[in-house]
Amino acid sequence: MSNSSQSLLFSPLKLRGLTIRNRICISPMCTYGGHGGMANDWHLVHLGQYALGGAGIVFIEASAVEERGRITYGDAGIWSDEHIEPMARVTKFLKQFGATPAMQLAHAGRKSSTQRPWHGMGILSDADTKARNEAPWETVSSTPELMDENWHVPHALTVDDLNEVKEAWRAAAERTLNAGFEIIEVHCAHGYLMHQFLSPLINKRTDQYGGDFAGRTRFPLEVIEVVREVWPDDLPVFVRISSVDGMEEGWNLDDSVAFAKELKSRGVDVVDCSSGGVVGSATARAVPRHLGFQVPFSERIRRDADVQTMAVGLIVDGPQAEQILQDGHADIIAVAREALYDPYWAHHAERALNPDLMSYDNWPMEYRWWLEKREGLVRKLRAEAEVSVKKSA
Ligand SMILES: Cc1cc2nc3c(=O)[nH]c(=O)nc-3n(C[C@H](O)[C@H](O)[C@H](O)COP(=O)(O)O)c2cc1C
């Protein structure tokens, strides 16, 4: 596959009533640049550059459905109507430049009340109150198990609490729609609240929300049902899972296949296949790293649950991404760190798939004319330089 015009990566993807311009997705990335959960100029420019950069789907970072579900004070959130307007400013810009805006709804559970990475990434303590007026708050989870030594002891959510949390997800999904997002994702991965129910390493409940697979998946599935209820039929729902815990006795790939079947039967359109996070950060190494290290999870879930999947994790260039799609191992390719490094990753992937491409049709109109002139000139000057080297040899 060398021609981007024939590539799968650059073919539009239809999901329910939505047509996405290509198969490249900017994965959700917390940037801790907010205040009070509000999207601001940072989010507009940071996310806006990915729309200019050609991605099909642009995810805003994990956004908290409840104030206490934030990871840090800098997280984005959508726990009140005040959050809608600033987010709508971002979605409007993304759509104007051809990208599909996507929201990742999240609740961090026992992983809440922590410092931003550059303040140490540990739990908040009195020192943070003194330094930045950022006091710790009470965290919640499936059970009062500690996340790690010396972490906050979470409050185990009662059945009444769970009903309230579910309503917070419903209200957040409604606000997400009002803010102009076209894809909604329920974050069930990386050791956050939903994963704290799914994983047998964390969930030690003895009521109907714990125990066997049916008990541990009950609460996440109830949340997904309320989200699907308020999300329009013509728009897709994604669910991000940790395909494996990567630890003995943990959630495994067979569990993920079984869960994906349950998701599909509840109207989930895409399973976003990540991994790990039960203990430590989302990027902690529970699974050995190699290029495309999570693609085998996506491949197996796609095949055995017969559901569309998104592959993510060390997918670094256009040819690698194209190959994953050609092999039938995923339907969408998500990139995170590569996009931080190169916000124009999608445009550069297109050129890597087709080195002869002269046109800049997929680039912003405002750049196109100049870049096409530049392309012609650089090629001409390179050819002339080659001729003169040959002559003088
Ligand atoms: C700065 C940063 C923030 C992240 N925040 C989130 C997040 O909000 N939600 C999430 O599901 N994953 C988050 N992740 C994980 C990424 O979405 C992605 O799954 C992971 O980085 C692997 O992809 P990559 O190899 O392309 O970076 C984050 C990763 C990075 C680097």
The ligand as a MOL file (V3000), in Angstrom:
LIG
                    3D

  0  0  0     0  0            999 V3000
M  V30 BEGIN CTAB
M  V30 COUNTS 31 33 0 0 0
M  V30 BEGIN ATOM
M  V30 1 C -0.2670 13.1560 28.2650 0
M  V30 2 C -1.1420 11.9350 28.2530 0
M  V30 3 C -2.3940 11.9960 28.8430 0
M  V30 4 C -3.2650 10.8980 28.7750 0
M  V30 5 N -4.5410 11.0210 29.2500 0
M  V30 6 C -5.4510 10.0530 28.9870 0
M  V30 7 C -6.8290 10.2690 29.2250 0
M  V30 8 O -7.2790 11.3620 29.5860 0
M  V30 9 N -7.6680 9.2230 28.9910 0
M  V30 10 C -7.2240 8.0190 28.5070 0
M  V30 11 O -8.0170 7.1100 28.3150 0
M  V30 12 N -5.9230 7.8300 28.2260 0
M  V30 13 C -5.0400 8.8090 28.4220 0
M  V30 14 N -3.7320 8.6460 28.0500 0
M  V30 15 C -3.3580 7.4300 27.3180 0
M  V30 16 C -3.4240 7.6800 25.7960 0
M  V30 17 O -4.7340 8.0030 25.3650 0
M  V30 18 C -2.9040 6.4650 25.0010 0
M  V30 19 O -3.7870 5.3910 25.2120 0
M  V30 20 C -1.4920 6.0580 25.3890 0
M  V30 21 O -0.6470 7.1880 25.5390 0
M  V30 22 C -0.8810 5.1270 24.3350 0
M  V30 23 O -0.8480 5.7370 23.0650 0
M  V30 24 P 0.5160 6.3900 22.4400 0
M  V30 25 O 1.5610 5.2990 22.4420 0
M  V30 26 O 0.1170 6.8240 21.0580 0
M  V30 27 O 0.9110 7.5260 23.3200 0
M  V30 28 C -2.8380 9.7010 28.1410 0
M  V30 29 C -1.5500 9.6470 27.6120 0
M  V30 30 C -0.7240 10.7460 27.6230 0
M  V30 31 C 0.6400 10.6550 26.9820 0
M  V30 END ATOM
M  V30 BEGIN BOND
M  V30 1 1 1 2
M  V30 2 1 2 3
M  V30 3 2 2 30
M  V30 4 2 3 4
M  V30 5 1 4 5
M  V30 6 1 4 28
M  V30 7 2 5 6
M  V30 8 1 6 7
M  V30 9 1 6 13
M  V30 10 2 7 8
M  V30 11 1 7 9
M  V30 12 1 9 10
M  V30 13 2 10 11
M  V30 14 1 10 12
M  V30 15 2 12 13
M  V30 16 1 13 14
M  V30 17 1 14 15
M  V30 18 1 14 28
M  V30 19 1 15 16
M  V30 20 1 16 17
M  V30 21 1 16 18
M  V30 22 1 18 19
M  V30 23 1 18 20
M  V30 24 1 20 21
M  V30 25 1 20 22
M  V30 26 1 22 23
M  V30 27 1 23 24
M  V30 28 2 24 25
M  V30 29 1 24 26
M  V30 30 1 24 27
M  V30 31 2 28 29
M  V30 32 1 29 30
M  V30 33 1 30 31
M  V30 END BOND
M  V30 END CTAB
M  END
